[in-house]
Amino acid sequence: MTQTVNVGTWTYPETLERTGPSYQAYHILHFLLVVVPLVAGFDKFFHQKT
């Protein structure tokens, strides 16, 4: 069951859909866009990747 919160002319859903494929794709991209630059930065200083 979802409830809506009415604020002026905008209606916001109280809960978000967190099981859809677009939500999963967002989390995969978010994870990769954080991890990949960190790994590349560490490799720049420690030269551990081949």
N, C-alpha and C positions, 0 to 999 in steps of 0.2 A: 504494500500500500504506500503510495506516495502522497505527500501533502504539498500544497503550493502556498507560497507566501506572497501576498499581494502588496507591493510597495508602489503606491501611486499608480502609474499606468503600466508598470513592469510586473510580470509574474514570474517568480523564480521557483523552480522545483526544489523542494527541501532535500531530496536525495538525488544523487547522480547515478546514471547507469554505468556500472563499473565492470561489466562482464562482456561488453561488446568487443568486436575485433578492432575497432578504431581506438578504443581505450588501451588495448593490449599493444597495438602498434605504437601508440604514443609513449608507453612506458619502455618499450624496446629502444626506440629512438632516443629517448631521454637518457637511458642507461648508456647507450653507445656514445652519445655526444658528450658525456662526462668522462667515461672510461678511456676512450681512444686517445684524446689529447693528453690525459695523464700518463698513459703508458708511453706515448711518444716523447713526452717531456722527460720522464725518468730515463728512457733509453738515450736521450741526448747527453745526459750527464754520466750514466753508468755503463753504457755500451754493452748491454746484456743481450739484446736481440741479435740474431744472426743475419 
